[in-house]
Amino acid sequence: MAKESIKAREIKRQKLVEKYADKRAALKAAGDYIGLQKLPKNASPVRLHNRCKLTGRPKGYMRQFGISRINFREMALKGLIPGIRKASW
């Protein structure tokens, strides 16, 4: 489980990216790279990191489901994910 401060930091970054998205696109289209540099560092979408929605784990993230591989496996075993079933042969 990730620390609450780390999860909060990611949420803060996400809000900044959304806030400056239009301004960033306009500056990029105009070719104003000096203006882009004046924006906050965390306004860049490159600084975002995918994290598990349940635990905040940064590694082993599955985009299609938005959770880590560990939570995916547990939920699949319990039958909590529709259309997913553990293979056995």
N, C-alpha and C positions, 0 to 999 in steps of 0.2 A: 504494500500500500504506500503510495507516494505521500509525502508530507503535504499538509493543507496549504502551506505557503507556496509550494511549487505549483499546485493546482490553481491557486489564486493568481499567481504570476502569469500562467498560460491564459487564463480568462481575461486578464487585463490586457495582454498582448493582442488577443483576438478582438477586443473592443477597439483598441487603437488602430488595428489594421482596417476594420470596417469604417471607422471614423474618417480616416485619411485616404480611403480607396479612390474616391472621385478626384480629389486634389492631386493625388499621386499619378493617376492616369492622365490628367490634363497636363501636368508638368512633363511627363514622359513624352506625350504626343508633341509638345512644343519643343522638346529637346533641351529643356532648362535643367541641366544636371546640377547646377549650383543650388537651385531651388529645392531639388530633391534631397540634396545633402543637408539642407536646413530642417528637414522634417525629422521627427524623433526616430531614433534607431528602431524602436519596437514597432513602428508603423509599417515596417517592411514585412510582407507576407513570408519571406524566406526564413524569418526568425521563429515562425510558428513550428510547433512540434506536435505530431499526432500522439494522443494519449488515450488510454482506455477510459471509457465513460464511467465505469464502475469503480476501478481502483486507482486510476491515474498512472498506470504502468506505461513507461515510454517505449519499451522494446516489445517485439512480438505483437505489434498492432495489426489487426485485420481490418482493412478499410471498409470492406463490404458490410461488416457488422458493427464497426466502431468500438470493438472491445479487444482485449488481448487474447492471445492464443490459449492461455491458461483458463480464463473465464469462459471462452468459447467451448473448450473441451468439457468443462464442468456442466455448463448449461445444456450442451448437446446430450450428455449422458442422462441428464434429468428430463430431457424432452422439452425444454423451455424455448427452444428455437424452432419455429415452424419450418417444416420441410427438411430438417437436418436430423440424421440418425447415425449413430456410430456403426461403422461397418464391422461385421463379424462373419468369419467363414471358417 
